[in-house]
Amino acid sequence: MGAPEKFAAWLTAHEHKDPVYGWVYRYHSRSDAHSIALCKLILEDLLRACASIREQAMADRIVYGINARHTFPNGKKKTLDLAIGTTKAVKQPIRFDLV
């Protein structure tokens, strides 16, 4: 099962409970839980499908960041849902967890 199918299953099972009213939502637009889950599933697919990325991750030459902060050359700052790069390029890097 690939990322799209796993994400659909995640959306079906995920629950966000409203702290005030107790209502349960499958998707909450103010939460980034769905984005984080999807990024992790995409990483899994990339590692499975691309030998080059898998080799570089195993050698610890590349890392990833979820909600990674990035400053562009013009000074504009953004938070990127998913960033893959070197430890120098990705702020708050996370090592690939290879199974």
PyRosetta script that sets phi, psi and omega in degrees:
from pyrosetta import init, pose_from_sequence

init()
pose = pose_from_sequence("MGAPEKFAAWLTAHEHKDPVYGWVYRYHSRSDAHSIALCKLILEDLLRACASIREQAMADRIVYGINARHTFPNGKKKTLDLAIGTTKAVKQPIRFDLV")
pose.set_psi(1, 131.3)
pose.set_omega(1, -179.8)
pose.set_phi(2, -92.1)
pose.set_psi(2, -178.2)
pose.set_omega(2, -176.3)
pose.set_phi(3, -55.6)
pose.set_psi(3, -44.7)
pose.set_omega(3, -178.4)
pose.set_phi(4, -60.5)
pose.set_psi(4, -43.1)
pose.set_omega(4, -179.8)
pose.set_phi(5, -69.1)
pose.set_psi(5, -41.8)
pose.set_omega(5, 179.0)
pose.set_phi(6, -65.0)
pose.set_psi(6, -36.4)
pose.set_omega(6, 179.0)
pose.set_phi(7, -68.0)
pose.set_psi(7, -39.9)
pose.set_omega(7, 176.6)
pose.set_phi(8, -61.3)
pose.set_psi(8, -40.9)
pose.set_omega(8, 177.6)
pose.set_phi(9, -65.7)
pose.set_psi(9, -39.9)
pose.set_omega(9, 178.5)
pose.set_phi(10, -62.2)
pose.set_psi(10, -45.0)
pose.set_omega(10, 179.0)
pose.set_phi(11, -61.2)
pose.set_psi(11, -36.7)
pose.set_omega(11, 179.5)
pose.set_phi(12, -66.8)
pose.set_psi(12, -37.9)
pose.set_omega(12, -175.4)
pose.set_phi(13, -90.3)
pose.set_psi(13, -25.9)
pose.set_omega(13, -174.7)
pose.set_phi(14, -69.8)
pose.set_psi(14, 139.0)
pose.set_omega(14, 177.0)
pose.set_phi(15, -130.4)
pose.set_psi(15, 136.1)
pose.set_omega(15, 172.8)
pose.set_phi(16, -118.5)
pose.set_psi(16, 117.5)
pose.set_omega(16, -178.2)
pose.set_phi(17, -96.5)
pose.set_psi(17, 126.8)
pose.set_omega(17, 177.4)
pose.set_phi(18, -66.0)
pose.set_psi(18, 123.2)
pose.set_omega(18, -176.3)
pose.set_phi(19, -68.8)
pose.set_psi(19, -23.0)
pose.set_omega(19, -177.9)
pose.set_phi(20, -89.4)
pose.set_psi(20, -51.1)
pose.set_omega(20, -173.4)
pose.set_phi(21, -100.8)
pose.set_psi(21, -14.6)
pose.set_omega(21, 179.6)
pose.set_phi(22, 80.4)
pose.set_psi(22, 4.8)
pose.set_omega(22, 178.6)
pose.set_phi(23, -67.9)
pose.set_psi(23, 147.4)
pose.set_omega(23, 180.0)
pose.set_phi(24, -108.3)
pose.set_psi(24, 128.1)
pose.set_omega(24, 178.4)
pose.set_phi(25, -116.0)
pose.set_psi(25, 145.8)
pose.set_omega(25, 172.7)
pose.set_phi(26, -82.6)
pose.set_psi(26, -29.7)
pose.set_omega(26, -178.3)
pose.set_phi(27, -137.5)
pose.set_psi(27, 130.8)
pose.set_omega(27, 177.9)
pose.set_phi(28, -123.3)
pose.set_psi(28, 116.6)
pose.set_omega(28, -173.2)
pose.set_phi(29, -64.9)
pose.set_psi(29, -20.4)
pose.set_omega(29, -179.7)
pose.set_phi(30, -91.8)
pose.set_psi(30, -3.0)
pose.set_omega(30, 179.6)
pose.set_phi(31, -103.1)
pose.set_psi(31, 146.5)
pose.set_omega(31, 176.4)
pose.set_phi(32, -103.7)
pose.set_psi(32, 16.1)
pose.set_omega(32, 179.7)
pose.set_phi(33, -58.9)
pose.set_psi(33, -40.4)
pose.set_omega(33, -179.8)
pose.set_phi(34, -65.9)
pose.set_psi(34, -38.1)
pose.set_omega(34, 179.8)
pose.set_phi(35, -67.2)
pose.set_psi(35, -42.8)
pose.set_omega(35, 178.7)
pose.set_phi(36, -63.0)
pose.set_psi(36, -44.8)
pose.set_omega(36, 179.3)
pose.set_phi(37, -61.0)
pose.set_psi(37, -44.8)
pose.set_omega(37, -179.1)
pose.set_phi(38, -65.1)
pose.set_psi(38, -40.8)
pose.set_omega(38, 178.4)
pose.set_phi(39, -60.5)
pose.set_psi(39, -43.7)
pose.set_omega(39, 179.1)
pose.set_phi(40, -63.6)
pose.set_psi(40, -39.3)
pose.set_omega(40, 179.1)
pose.set_phi(41, -68.4)
pose.set_psi(41, -37.7)
pose.set_omega(41, 176.5)
pose.set_phi(42, -64.0)
pose.set_psi(42, -42.2)
pose.set_omega(42, 176.9)
pose.set_phi(43, -58.9)
pose.set_psi(43, -44.0)
pose.set_omega(43, 177.8)
pose.set_phi(44, -57.3)
pose.set_psi(44, -46.7)
pose.set_omega(44, 179.4)
pose.set_phi(45, -62.5)
pose.set_psi(45, -43.2)
pose.set_omega(45, 179.1)
pose.set_phi(46, -60.5)
pose.set_psi(46, -45.1)
pose.set_omega(46, -179.5)
pose.set_phi(47, -65.1)
pose.set_psi(47, -36.3)
pose.set_omega(47, 179.9)
pose.set_phi(48, -72.8)
pose.set_psi(48, -36.7)
pose.set_omega(48, -172.6)
pose.set_phi(49, -90.5)
pose.set_psi(49, -24.8)
pose.set_omega(49, -171.8)
pose.set_phi(50, -119.2)
pose.set_psi(50, 107.5)
pose.set_omega(50, -178.3)
pose.set_phi(51, -61.8)
pose.set_psi(51, -37.2)
pose.set_omega(51, -178.7)
pose.set_phi(52, -64.0)
pose.set_psi(52, -45.9)
pose.set_omega(52, 178.3)
pose.set_phi(53, -65.3)
pose.set_psi(53, -41.8)
pose.set_omega(53, 179.6)
pose.set_phi(54, -61.0)
pose.set_psi(54, -44.6)
pose.set_omega(54, 179.3)
pose.set_phi(55, -63.0)
pose.set_psi(55, -43.7)
pose.set_omega(55, -179.8)
pose.set_phi(56, -67.1)
pose.set_psi(56, -35.7)
pose.set_omega(56, 178.1)
pose.set_phi(57, -68.2)
pose.set_psi(57, -42.0)
pose.set_omega(57, 179.5)
pose.set_phi(58, -64.9)
pose.set_psi(58, -33.0)
pose.set_omega(58, 178.8)
pose.set_phi(59, -83.9)
pose.set_psi(59, 0.5)
pose.set_omega(59, 179.5)
pose.set_phi(60, 62.8)
pose.set_psi(60, 29.3)
pose.set_omega(60, 176.7)
pose.set_phi(61, -87.7)
pose.set_psi(61, -21.7)
pose.set_omega(61, 176.5)
pose.set_phi(62, -127.1)
pose.set_psi(62, 153.2)
pose.set_omega(62, 178.7)
pose.set_phi(63, -135.1)
pose.set_psi(63, 176.3)
pose.set_omega(63, 176.2)
pose.set_phi(64, -134.8)
pose.set_psi(64, 162.9)
pose.set_omega(64, 175.3)
pose.set_phi(65, -138.9)
pose.set_psi(65, 136.4)
pose.set_omega(65, 173.9)
pose.set_phi(66, -110.0)
pose.set_psi(66, 131.6)
pose.set_omega(66, -171.2)
pose.set_phi(67, 58.3)
pose.set_psi(67, 43.3)
pose.set_omega(67, -176.9)
pose.set_phi(68, -78.8)
pose.set_psi(68, 133.1)
pose.set_omega(68, 177.7)
pose.set_phi(69, -81.7)
pose.set_psi(69, 136.8)
pose.set_omega(69, -178.0)
pose.set_phi(70, -139.3)
pose.set_psi(70, 137.2)
pose.set_omega(70, 174.0)
pose.set_phi(71, -112.0)
pose.set_psi(71, 121.4)
pose.set_omega(71, 179.6)
pose.set_phi(72, -76.1)
pose.set_psi(72, 161.1)
pose.set_omega(72, -179.3)
pose.set_phi(73, -55.2)
pose.set_psi(73, -27.4)
pose.set_omega(73, 179.6)
pose.set_phi(74, -83.2)
pose.set_psi(74, 2.3)
pose.set_omega(74, 178.3)
pose.set_phi(75, 94.0)
pose.set_psi(75, -9.6)
pose.set_omega(75, 179.3)
pose.set_phi(76, -69.0)
pose.set_psi(76, 135.6)
pose.set_omega(76, -178.7)
pose.set_phi(77, -108.0)
pose.set_psi(77, 139.4)
pose.set_omega(77, 179.0)
pose.set_phi(78, -141.0)
pose.set_psi(78, 155.5)
pose.set_omega(78, 169.1)
pose.set_phi(79, -106.8)
pose.set_psi(79, 120.2)
pose.set_omega(79, -177.2)
pose.set_phi(80, -94.2)
pose.set_psi(80, 133.7)
pose.set_omega(80, 178.7)
pose.set_phi(81, -56.6)
pose.set_psi(81, -45.0)
pose.set_omega(81, -178.3)
pose.set_phi(82, -143.2)
pose.set_psi(82, 129.9)
pose.set_omega(82, 176.0)
pose.set_phi(83, -131.3)
pose.set_psi(83, 136.5)
pose.set_omega(83, 175.5)
pose.set_phi(84, -125.3)
pose.set_psi(84, 130.1)
pose.set_omega(84, 179.9)
pose.set_phi(85, -178.6)
pose.set_psi(85, -162.3)
pose.set_omega(85, 179.7)
pose.set_phi(86, -82.1)
pose.set_psi(86, 167.4)
pose.set_omega(86, 179.7)
pose.set_phi(87, -64.1)
pose.set_psi(87, -26.7)
pose.set_omega(87, 178.4)
pose.set_phi(88, -73.2)
pose.set_psi(88, -34.5)
pose.set_omega(88, -175.4)
pose.set_phi(89, -86.2)
pose.set_psi(89, -31.4)
pose.set_omega(89, -176.0)
pose.set_phi(90, -100.5)
pose.set_psi(90, 115.3)
pose.set_omega(90, 176.6)
pose.set_phi(91, -76.2)
pose.set_psi(91, 144.4)
pose.set_omega(91, -176.7)
pose.set_phi(92, 54.3)
pose.set_psi(92, 55.0)
pose.set_omega(92, -175.4)
pose.set_phi(93, -71.4)
pose.set_psi(93, 153.4)
pose.set_omega(93, 176.0)
pose.set_phi(94, -123.6)
pose.set_psi(94, 132.2)
pose.set_omega(94, 177.1)
pose.set_phi(95, -72.5)
pose.set_psi(95, 146.2)
pose.set_omega(95, 176.8)
pose.set_phi(96, -66.5)
pose.set_psi(96, 134.1)
pose.set_omega(96, 176.7)
pose.set_phi(97, -96.0)
pose.set_psi(97, 94.5)
pose.set_omega(97, -175.2)
pose.set_phi(98, -92.8)
pose.set_psi(98, 128.8)
pose.set_omega(98, -179.8)
pose.set_phi(99, -100.2)
pose.dump_pdb("model.pdb")
